[in-house]
């Protein structure tokens, strides 16, 4: 194969990979150490939060339904969602120091099962969050389970979860690539 054909082949392969990554939203918007926060996860989290708040406002405060469309509210939802994803990575990293991967998986599954056991939540999740049960489990129940596991472990050691999290956030090496946001003093802030 001559040099031109090889360059065209490699360029085509790179272009296809870039298209797949962008269309599947698999690119990072932040790094926690070397672990990426993936745009697709952030976007799913953001969209479900907007869906939930839109439903809540239209149910409980019909006179104020336009508030969800304000850029300030949308940016705050993005900020809080990004911070939650960063916190989840910090929590997961700490749990990996304490438990083996199988122990951790079993404990998370146990907590998730306890949360939904005996309940038919499919319709409620779709109605309130616009997500499937598996998506809700991935984006909300598992992070909450991880948080509860670490809180319980720290309580057993007479530690404070809030203090641990504040220290972990201050020490973490966080890089945010999402326009309009930055990491400062252990928290995600909206750039002005």
Helices and strands as residue ranges (DSSP letters): H 3-23, E 28-32, E 35-38, H 39-60, G 62-69, H 71-98, H 101-116, H 122-129, H 133-136, I 137-141, H 142-156, H 161-171, E 174-176, E 181-184, E 187-190
